[in-house]
């Protein structure tokens, strides 16, 4: 079961999925993410994938849907700490052009690892 950790930083909402995203979990994760975006309606959304395990097609589906949810709310979405295999899959499919991938950062979630 994947949990969705979150915290805010100045003008930023950081979402961190913890676990493996399975197909059946995608709707519940997206619903939670949409609620969090609505509760914190300003600034950038950062999706930190440093705790994601066993990413596959369900993870790509969730990423693309979350991108759409953020975009519909007028919020930029950045993705950081993408696991190697997922990053390569996004690059091979051309989806890395749609999903802006970043490397490291200095947020609280990253500094706790």
N, CA, C and O atoms as a GROMACS GRO file, in nm:
protein
  452
    1UNK      N    1   0.085  -0.118   0.000
    1UNK     CA    2   0.000   0.000   0.000
    1UNK      C    3   0.089   0.124   0.000
    1UNK      O    4   0.182   0.133   0.079
    2UNK      N    5   0.061   0.216  -0.086
    2UNK     CA    6   0.138   0.340  -0.095
    2UNK      C    7   0.071   0.447  -0.010
    2UNK      O    8  -0.051   0.463  -0.015
    3UNK      N    9   0.150   0.519   0.066
    3UNK     CA   10   0.100   0.635   0.138
    3UNK      C   11   0.152   0.759   0.067
    3UNK      O   12   0.250   0.753  -0.007
    4UNK      N   13   0.086   0.870   0.089
    4UNK     CA   14   0.128   0.995   0.026
    4UNK      C   15   0.165   1.094   0.135
    4UNK      O   16   0.078   1.156   0.196
    5UNK      N   17   0.295   1.108   0.158
    5UNK     CA   18   0.342   1.208   0.254
    5UNK      C   19   0.333   1.344   0.187
    5UNK      O   20   0.337   1.355   0.065
    6UNK      N   21   0.321   1.447   0.270
    6UNK     CA   22   0.317   1.582   0.213
    6UNK      C   23   0.360   1.683   0.317
    6UNK      O   24   0.346   1.662   0.438
    7UNK      N   25   0.410   1.793   0.268
    7UNK     CA   26   0.440   1.910   0.350
    7UNK      C   27   0.446   2.032   0.260
    7UNK      O   28   0.457   2.021   0.137
    8UNK      N   29   0.440   2.147   0.321
    8UNK     CA   30   0.450   2.269   0.243
    8UNK      C   31   0.579   2.340   0.273
    8UNK      O   32   0.634   2.330   0.383
    9UNK      N   33   0.626   2.410   0.175
    9UNK     CA   34   0.741   2.500   0.185
    9UNK      C   35   0.693   2.632   0.126
    9UNK      O   36   0.584   2.636   0.069
   10UNK      N   37   0.768   2.737   0.138
   10UNK     CA   38   0.721   2.863   0.078
   10UNK      C   39   0.683   2.846  -0.069
   10UNK      O   40   0.766   2.807  -0.151
   11UNK      N   41   0.556   2.875  -0.100
   11UNK     CA   42   0.504   2.867  -0.237
   11UNK      C   43   0.518   2.729  -0.301
   11UNK      O   44   0.521   2.719  -0.423
   12UNK      N   45   0.526   2.622  -0.219
   12UNK     CA   46   0.547   2.488  -0.273
   12UNK      C   47   0.472   2.385  -0.189
   12UNK      O   48   0.474   2.390  -0.066
   13UNK      N   49   0.406   2.293  -0.257
   13UNK     CA   50   0.348   2.176  -0.194
   13UNK      C   51   0.430   2.057  -0.239
   13UNK      O   52   0.442   2.031  -0.359
   14UNK      N   53   0.488   1.984  -0.144
   14UNK     CA   54   0.571   1.868  -0.175
   14UNK      C   55   0.491   1.741  -0.144
   14UNK      O   56   0.446   1.721  -0.031
   15UNK      N   57   0.475   1.655  -0.244
   15UNK     CA   58   0.407   1.527  -0.229
   15UNK      C   59   0.509   1.417  -0.246
   15UNK      O   60   0.588   1.418  -0.342
   16UNK      N   61   0.510   1.320  -0.154
   16UNK     CA   62   0.608   1.211  -0.158
   16UNK      C   63   0.536   1.077  -0.144
   16UNK      O   64   0.501   1.038  -0.033
   17UNK      N   65   0.514   1.005  -0.254
   17UNK     CA   66   0.455   0.872  -0.242
   17UNK      C   67   0.556   0.778  -0.178
   17UNK      O   68   0.674   0.776  -0.216
   18UNK      N   69   0.511   0.699  -0.082
   18UNK     CA   70   0.598   0.608  -0.008
   18UNK      C   71   0.547   0.466  -0.030
   18UNK      O   72   0.444   0.427   0.026
   19UNK      N   73   0.618   0.390  -0.111
   19UNK     CA   74   0.579   0.252  -0.140
   19UNK      C   75   0.580   0.227  -0.290
   19UNK      O   76   0.644   0.299  -0.366
   20UNK      N   77   0.507   0.124  -0.330
   20UNK     CA   78   0.494   0.088  -0.471
   20UNK      C   79   0.354   0.125  -0.517
   20UNK      O   80   0.256   0.088  -0.452
   21UNK      N   81   0.344   0.195  -0.625
   21UNK     CA   82   0.213   0.235  -0.676
   21UNK      C   83   0.156   0.121  -0.760
   21UNK      O   84   0.211   0.085  -0.864
   22UNK      N   85   0.046   0.066  -0.711
   22UNK     CA   86  -0.024  -0.041  -0.782
   22UNK      C   87  -0.143   0.019  -0.856
   22UNK      O   88  -0.194   0.123  -0.815
   23UNK      N   89  -0.186  -0.045  -0.962
   23UNK     CA   90  -0.295   0.007  -1.045
   23UNK      C   91  -0.419   0.040  -0.964
   23UNK      O   92  -0.480   0.145  -0.986
   24UNK      N   93  -0.458  -0.044  -0.872
   24UNK     CA   94  -0.578  -0.022  -0.793
   24UNK      C   95  -0.569   0.096  -0.698
   24UNK      O   96  -0.671   0.147  -0.652
   25UNK      N   97  -0.447   0.139  -0.668
   25UNK     CA   98  -0.426   0.250  -0.574
   25UNK      C   99  -0.429   0.387  -0.642
   25UNK      O  100  -0.444   0.489  -0.574
   26UNK      N  101  -0.414   0.392  -0.772
   26UNK     CA  102  -0.401   0.519  -0.842
   26UNK      C  103  -0.518   0.614  -0.816
   26UNK      O  104  -0.494   0.731  -0.784
   27UNK      N  105  -0.644   0.570  -0.828
   27UNK     CA  106  -0.754   0.664  -0.804
   27UNK      C  107  -0.752   0.726  -0.663
   27UNK      O  108  -0.774   0.846  -0.649
   28UNK      N  109  -0.727   0.646  -0.561
   28UNK     CA  110  -0.724   0.699  -0.423
   28UNK      C  111  -0.608   0.795  -0.404
   28UNK      O  112  -0.624   0.898  -0.338
   29UNK      N  113  -0.491   0.765  -0.459
   29UNK     CA  114  -0.376   0.855  -0.448
   29UNK      C  115  -0.404   0.988  -0.518
   29UNK      O  116  -0.371   1.094  -0.466
   30UNK      N  117  -0.465   0.982  -0.635
   30UNK     CA  118  -0.496   1.104  -0.709
   30UNK      C  119  -0.602   1.187  -0.638
   30UNK      O  120  -0.596   1.310  -0.639
   31UNK      N  121  -0.699   1.120  -0.578
   31UNK     CA  122  -0.802   1.193  -0.503
   31UNK      C  123  -0.739   1.266  -0.385
   31UNK      O  124  -0.773   1.382  -0.358
   32UNK      N  125  -0.648   1.198  -0.314
   32UNK     CA  126  -0.580   1.262  -0.201
   32UNK      C  127  -0.495   1.379  -0.249
   32UNK      O  128  -0.496   1.486  -0.188
   33UNK      N  129  -0.422   1.359  -0.358
   33UNK     CA  130  -0.338   1.466  -0.412
   33UNK      C  131  -0.423   1.586  -0.454
   33UNK      O  132  -0.385   1.700  -0.428
   34UNK      N  133  -0.538   1.561  -0.517
   34UNK     CA  134  -0.626   1.670  -0.560
   34UNK      C  135  -0.676   1.748  -0.439
   34UNK      O  136  -0.683   1.871  -0.442
   35UNK      N  137  -0.712   1.677  -0.332
   35UNK     CA  138  -0.756   1.746  -0.210
   35UNK      C  139  -0.646   1.833  -0.153
   35UNK      O  140  -0.671   1.946  -0.111
   36UNK      N  141  -0.524   1.782  -0.152
   36UNK     CA  142  -0.411   1.858  -0.099
   36UNK      C  143  -0.385   1.982  -0.184
   36UNK      O  144  -0.355   2.089  -0.131
   37UNK      N  145  -0.395   1.968  -0.316
   37UNK     CA  146  -0.377   2.084  -0.404
   37UNK      C  147  -0.485   2.188  -0.380
   37UNK      O  148  -0.457   2.308  -0.383
   38UNK      N  149  -0.606   2.143  -0.357
   38UNK     CA  150  -0.715   2.237  -0.332
   38UNK      C  151  -0.700   2.306  -0.196
   38UNK      O  152  -0.737   2.422  -0.181
   39UNK      N  153  -0.644   2.234  -0.097
   39UNK     CA  154  -0.623   2.293   0.036
   39UNK      C  155  -0.509   2.394   0.036
   39UNK      O  156  -0.508   2.487   0.116
   40UNK      N  157  -0.413   2.376  -0.054
   40UNK     CA  158  -0.296   2.465  -0.065
   40UNK      C  159  -0.295   2.517  -0.207
   40UNK      O  160  -0.217   2.467  -0.289
   41UNK      N  161  -0.378   2.616  -0.240
   41UNK     CA  162  -0.406   2.651  -0.379
   41UNK      C  163  -0.301   2.734  -0.453
   41UNK      O  164  -0.325   2.770  -0.568
   42UNK      N  165  -0.188   2.764  -0.394
   42UNK     CA  166  -0.089   2.848  -0.463
   42UNK      C  167   0.043   2.774  -0.477
   42UNK      O  168   0.073   2.682  -0.401
   43UNK      N  169   0.119   2.817  -0.574
   43UNK     CA  170   0.258   2.774  -0.587
   43UNK      C  171   0.278   2.646  -0.665
   43UNK      O  172   0.185   2.587  -0.720
   44UNK      N  173   0.402   2.607  -0.667
   44UNK     CA  174   0.448   2.490  -0.740
   44UNK      C  175   0.414   2.363  -0.664
   44UNK      O  176   0.411   2.362  -0.541
   45UNK      N  177   0.388   2.255  -0.738
   45UNK     CA  178   0.371   2.123  -0.680
   45UNK      C  179   0.498   2.044  -0.714
   45UNK      O  180   0.536   2.032  -0.830
   46UNK      N  181   0.562   1.991  -0.611
   46UNK     CA  182   0.681   1.908  -0.631
   46UNK      C  183   0.645   1.766  -0.593
   46UNK      O  184   0.596   1.740  -0.483
   47UNK      N  185   0.670   1.674  -0.684
   47UNK     CA  186   0.648   1.532  -0.658
   47UNK      C  187   0.785   1.470  -0.635
   47UNK      O  188   0.866   1.459  -0.727
   48UNK      N  189   0.810   1.430  -0.512
   48UNK     CA  190   0.938   1.373  -0.472
   48UNK      C  191   0.925   1.221  -0.476
   48UNK      O  192   0.850   1.163  -0.398
   49UNK      N  193   0.997   1.156  -0.566
   49UNK     CA  194   0.987   1.012  -0.585
   49UNK      C  195   1.097   0.934  -0.514
   49UNK      O  196   1.120   0.818  -0.546
   50UNK      N  197   1.164   0.996  -0.418
   50UNK     CA  198   1.276   0.932  -0.351
   50UNK      C  199   1.235   0.809  -0.270
   50UNK      O  200   1.319   0.723  -0.244
   51UNK      N  201   1.109   0.797  -0.230
   51UNK     CA  202   1.062   0.683  -0.151
   51UNK      C  203   0.982   0.583  -0.234
   51UNK      O  204   0.931   0.485  -0.180
   52UNK      N  205   0.970   0.607  -0.365
   52UNK     CA  206   0.893   0.519  -0.452
   52UNK      C  207   0.971   0.392  -0.480
   52UNK      O  208   1.090   0.396  -0.514
   53UNK      N  209   0.904   0.278  -0.464
   53UNK     CA  210   0.965   0.148  -0.492
   53UNK      C  211   0.887   0.078  -0.604
   53UNK      O  212   0.766   0.097  -0.617
   54UNK      N  213   0.954   0.000  -0.681
   54UNK     CA  214   0.893  -0.081  -0.785
   54UNK      C  215   0.797  -0.002  -0.874
   54UNK      O  216   0.678  -0.034  -0.883
   55UNK      N  217   0.849   0.098  -0.936
   55UNK     CA  218   0.766   0.182  -1.024
   55UNK      C  219   0.748   0.113  -1.158
   55UNK      O  220   0.844   0.062  -1.217
   56UNK      N  221   0.625   0.114  -1.206
   56UNK     CA  222   0.594   0.054  -1.335
   56UNK      C  223   0.492   0.138  -1.408
   56UNK      O  224   0.489   0.260  -1.393
   57UNK      N  225   0.409   0.072  -1.487
   57UNK     CA  226   0.310   0.144  -1.565
   57UNK      C  227   0.210   0.219  -1.478
   57UNK      O  228   0.164   0.327  -1.515
   58UNK      N  229   0.175   0.164  -1.362
   58UNK     CA  230   0.082   0.233  -1.272
   58UNK      C  231   0.143   0.364  -1.225
   58UNK      O  232   0.072   0.464  -1.211
   59UNK      N  233   0.273   0.366  -1.199
   59UNK     CA  234   0.340   0.489  -1.156
   59UNK      C  235   0.339   0.593  -1.268
   59UNK      O  236   0.315   0.711  -1.243
   60UNK      N  237   0.364   0.549  -1.391
   60UNK     CA  238   0.361   0.642  -1.505
   60UNK      C  239   0.220   0.696  -1.523
   60UNK      O  240   0.202   0.816  -1.547
   61UNK      N  241   0.121   0.610  -1.511
   61UNK     CA  242  -0.019   0.654  -1.520
   61UNK      C  243  -0.048   0.758  -1.412
   61UNK      O  244  -0.107   0.862  -1.441
   62UNK      N  245  -0.008   0.731  -1.289
   62UNK     CA  246  -0.033   0.825  -1.179
   62UNK      C  247   0.039   0.958  -1.203
   62UNK      O  248  -0.018   1.064  -1.178
   63UNK      N  249   0.163   0.953  -1.252
   63UNK     CA  250   0.238   1.077  -1.279
   63UNK      C  251   0.169   1.162  -1.384
   63UNK      O  252   0.155   1.283  -1.367
   64UNK      N  253   0.125   1.099  -1.491
   64UNK     CA  254   0.060   1.175  -1.598
   64UNK      C  255  -0.073   1.233  -1.552
   64UNK      O  256  -0.107   1.347  -1.586
   65UNK      N  257  -0.147   1.156  -1.475
   65UNK     CA  258  -0.275   1.207  -1.423
   65UNK      C  259  -0.254   1.320  -1.323
   65UNK      O  260  -0.328   1.418  -1.322
   66UNK      N  261  -0.153   1.305  -1.238
   66UNK     CA  262  -0.124   1.412  -1.142
   66UNK      C  263  -0.080   1.539  -1.214
   66UNK      O  264  -0.117   1.649  -1.174
   67UNK      N  265  -0.003   1.523  -1.320
   67UNK     CA  266   0.036   1.638  -1.402
   67UNK      C  267  -0.088   1.710  -1.454
   67UNK      O  268  -0.096   1.833  -1.451
   68UNK      N  269  -0.185   1.633  -1.502
   68UNK     CA  270  -0.309   1.691  -1.553
   68UNK      C  271  -0.389   1.760  -1.443
   68UNK      O  272  -0.443   1.868  -1.464
   69UNK      N  273  -0.397   1.699  -1.325
   69UNK     CA  274  -0.467   1.759  -1.212
   69UNK      C  275  -0.404   1.892  -1.175
   69UNK      O  276  -0.475   1.991  -1.156
   70UNK      N  277  -0.272   1.896  -1.165
   70UNK     CA  278  -0.202   2.021  -1.130
   70UNK      C  279  -0.223   2.125  -1.240
   70UNK      O  280  -0.248   2.242  -1.211
   71UNK      N  281  -0.212   2.083  -1.364
   71UNK     CA  282  -0.226   2.176  -1.477
   71UNK      C  283  -0.366   2.238  -1.482
   71UNK      O  284  -0.381   2.357  -1.509
   72UNK      N  285  -0.467   2.157  -1.454
   72UNK     CA  286  -0.605   2.209  -1.453
   72UNK      C  287  -0.626   2.312  -1.343
   72UNK      O  288  -0.716   2.395  -1.351
   73UNK      N  289  -0.544   2.307  -1.240
   73UNK     CA  290  -0.551   2.404  -1.131
   73UNK      C  291  -0.453   2.519  -1.150
   73UNK      O  292  -0.437   2.604  -1.063
   74UNK      N  293  -0.387   2.521  -1.267
   74UNK     CA  294  -0.293   2.628  -1.297
   74UNK      C  295  -0.165   2.621  -1.217
   74UNK      O  296  -0.100   2.723  -1.194
   75UNK      N  297  -0.127   2.500  -1.175
   75UNK     CA  298  -0.009   2.482  -1.091
   75UNK      C  299   0.100   2.407  -1.168
   75UNK      O  300   0.073   2.303  -1.228
   76UNK      N  301   0.222   2.458  -1.166
   76UNK     CA  302   0.332   2.382  -1.226
   76UNK      C  303   0.366   2.260  -1.141
   76UNK      O  304   0.356   2.265  -1.019
   77UNK      N  305   0.406   2.152  -1.207
   77UNK     CA  306   0.445   2.029  -1.139
   77UNK      C  307   0.588   1.997  -1.176
   77UNK      O  308   0.623   1.991  -1.294
   78UNK      N  309   0.672   1.978  -1.075
   78UNK     CA  310   0.810   1.935  -1.095
   78UNK      C  311   0.826   1.798  -1.029
   78UNK      O  312   0.766   1.771  -0.925
   79UNK      N  313   0.907   1.713  -1.089
   79UNK     CA  314   0.931   1.580  -1.034
   79UNK      C  315   1.079   1.569  -1.003
   79UNK      O  316   1.164   1.600  -1.086
   80UNK      N  317   1.109   1.523  -0.881
   80UNK     CA  318   1.250   1.509  -0.843
   80UNK      C  319   1.275   1.372  -0.784
   80UNK      O  320   1.183   1.303  -0.739
   81UNK      N  321   1.401   1.334  -0.786
   81UNK     CA  322   1.446   1.206  -0.732
   81UNK      C  323   1.376   1.088  -0.799
   81UNK      O  324   1.329   0.996  -0.733
   82UNK      N  325   1.369   1.093  -0.932
   82UNK     CA  326   1.304   0.987  -1.008
   82UNK      C  327   1.393   0.862  -1.007
   82UNK      O  328   1.511   0.871  -1.041
   83UNK      N  329   1.338   0.746  -0.967
   83UNK     CA  330   1.418   0.623  -0.972
   83UNK      C  331   1.468   0.598  -1.114
   83UNK      O  332   1.398   0.626  -1.211
   84UNK      N  333   1.589   0.544  -1.126
   84UNK     CA  334   1.653   0.523  -1.256
   84UNK      C  335   1.566   0.456  -1.360
   84UNK      O  336   1.550   0.510  -1.469
   85UNK      N  337   1.509   0.339  -1.331
   85UNK     CA  338   1.428   0.272  -1.432
   85UNK      C  339   1.306   0.355  -1.476
   85UNK      O  340   1.271   0.355  -1.594
   86UNK      N  341   1.243   0.424  -1.383
   86UNK     CA  342   1.128   0.507  -1.418
   86UNK      C  343   1.172   0.625  -1.503
   86UNK      O  344   1.106   0.659  -1.601
   87UNK      N  345   1.282   0.688  -1.466
   87UNK     CA  346   1.334   0.800  -1.545
   87UNK      C  347   1.368   0.758  -1.686
   87UNK      O  348   1.338   0.830  -1.782
   88UNK      N  349   1.430   0.640  -1.702
   88UNK     CA  350   1.463   0.590  -1.836
   88UNK      C  351   1.336   0.562  -1.917
   88UNK      O  352   1.331   0.590  -2.036
   89UNK      N  353   1.234   0.505  -1.851
   89UNK     CA  354   1.108   0.477  -1.922
   89UNK      C  355   1.043   0.608  -1.966
   89UNK      O  356   0.990   0.616  -2.077
   90UNK      N  357   1.046   0.710  -1.881
   90UNK     CA  358   0.989   0.839  -1.918
   90UNK      C  359   1.066   0.903  -2.034
   90UNK      O  360   1.006   0.964  -2.122
   91UNK      N  361   1.198   0.887  -2.033
   91UNK     CA  362   1.279   0.941  -2.142
   91UNK      C  363   1.253   0.866  -2.272
   91UNK      O  364   1.238   0.929  -2.378
   92UNK      N  365   1.247   0.733  -2.266
   92UNK     CA  366   1.225   0.653  -2.388
   92UNK      C  367   1.090   0.680  -2.451
   92UNK      O  368   1.076   0.676  -2.574
   93UNK      N  369   0.991   0.707  -2.370
   93UNK     CA  370   0.856   0.732  -2.424
   93UNK      C  371   0.834   0.878  -2.461
   93UNK      O  372   0.731   0.911  -2.520
   94UNK      N  373   0.929   0.966  -2.428
   94UNK     CA  374   0.914   1.108  -2.456
   94UNK      C  375   0.834   1.181  -2.350
   94UNK      O  376   0.814   1.302  -2.362
   95UNK      N  377   0.790   1.112  -2.246
   95UNK     CA  378   0.709   1.175  -2.142
   95UNK      C  379   0.792   1.265  -2.051
   95UNK      O  380   0.736   1.349  -1.980
   96UNK      N  381   0.923   1.251  -2.053
   96UNK     CA  382   1.008   1.338  -1.971
   96UNK      C  383   1.002   1.483  -2.020
   96UNK      O  384   1.037   1.574  -1.945
   97UNK      N  385   0.958   1.503  -2.144
   97UNK     CA  386   0.941   1.640  -2.194
   97UNK      C  387   0.817   1.705  -2.134
   97UNK      O  388   0.812   1.826  -2.116
   98UNK      N  389   0.717   1.624  -2.103
   98UNK     CA  390   0.594   1.673  -2.041
   98UNK      C  391   0.610   1.686  -1.891
   98UNK      O  392   0.559   1.780  -1.830
   99UNK      N  393   0.679   1.592  -1.831
   99UNK     CA  394   0.700   1.589  -1.686
   99UNK      C  395   0.839   1.640  -1.655
   99UNK      O  396   0.936   1.566  -1.673
  100UNK      N  397   0.853   1.763  -1.610
  100UNK     CA  398   0.985   1.820  -1.583
  100UNK      C  399   1.055   1.747  -1.468
  100UNK      O  400   1.014   1.757  -1.353
  101UNK      N  401   1.161   1.674  -1.500
  101UNK     CA  402   1.236   1.598  -1.400
  101UNK      C  403   1.350   1.683  -1.344
  101UNK      O  404   1.422   1.749  -1.419
  102UNK      N  405   1.366   1.680  -1.214
  102UNK     CA  406   1.475   1.751  -1.146
  102UNK      C  407   1.556   1.650  -1.067
  102UNK      O  408   1.507   1.540  -1.038
  103UNK      N  409   1.675   1.685  -1.032
  103UNK     CA  410   1.758   1.595  -0.950
  103UNK      C  411   1.741   1.629  -0.803
  103UNK      O  412   1.631   1.611  -0.750
  104UNK      N  413   1.841   1.675  -0.738
  104UNK     CA  414   1.840   1.696  -0.594
  104UNK      C  415   1.781   1.832  -0.557
  104UNK      O  416   1.765   1.920  -0.641
  105UNK      N  417   1.750   1.845  -0.429
  105UNK     CA  418   1.700   1.971  -0.376
  105UNK      C  419   1.731   1.975  -0.226
  105UNK      O  420   1.791   1.883  -0.171
  106UNK      N  421   1.690   2.080  -0.163
  106UNK     CA  422   1.722   2.094  -0.020
  106UNK      C  423   1.596   2.098   0.067
  106UNK      O  424   1.598   2.158   0.174
  107UNK      N  425   1.487   2.033   0.022
  107UNK     CA  426   1.365   2.035   0.102
  107UNK      C  427   1.379   1.945   0.224
  107UNK      O  428   1.472   1.866   0.234
  108UNK      N  429   1.285   1.959   0.315
  108UNK     CA  430   1.288   1.882   0.439
  108UNK      C  431   1.282   1.733   0.415
  108UNK      O  432   1.353   1.658   0.482
  109UNK      N  433   1.198   1.688   0.322
  109UNK     CA  434   1.184   1.545   0.295
  109UNK      C  435   1.319   1.489   0.249
  109UNK      O  436   1.360   1.382   0.294
  110UNK      N  437   1.387   1.560   0.159
  110UNK     CA  438   1.516   1.513   0.108
  110UNK      C  439   1.623   1.513   0.217
  110UNK      O  440   1.705   1.421   0.223
  111UNK      N  441   1.623   1.614   0.300
  111UNK     CA  442   1.727   1.623   0.403
  111UNK      C  443   1.707   1.520   0.513
  111UNK      O  444   1.802   1.492   0.587
  112UNK      N  445   1.588   1.462   0.527
  112UNK     CA  446   1.563   1.360   0.628
  112UNK      C  447   1.612   1.223   0.583
  112UNK      O  448   1.624   1.132   0.665
  113UNK      N  449   1.639   1.206   0.455
  113UNK     CA  450   1.682   1.075   0.404
  113UNK      C  451   1.826   1.047   0.433
  113UNK      O  452   1.877   0.941   0.397
   0.00000   0.00000   0.00000
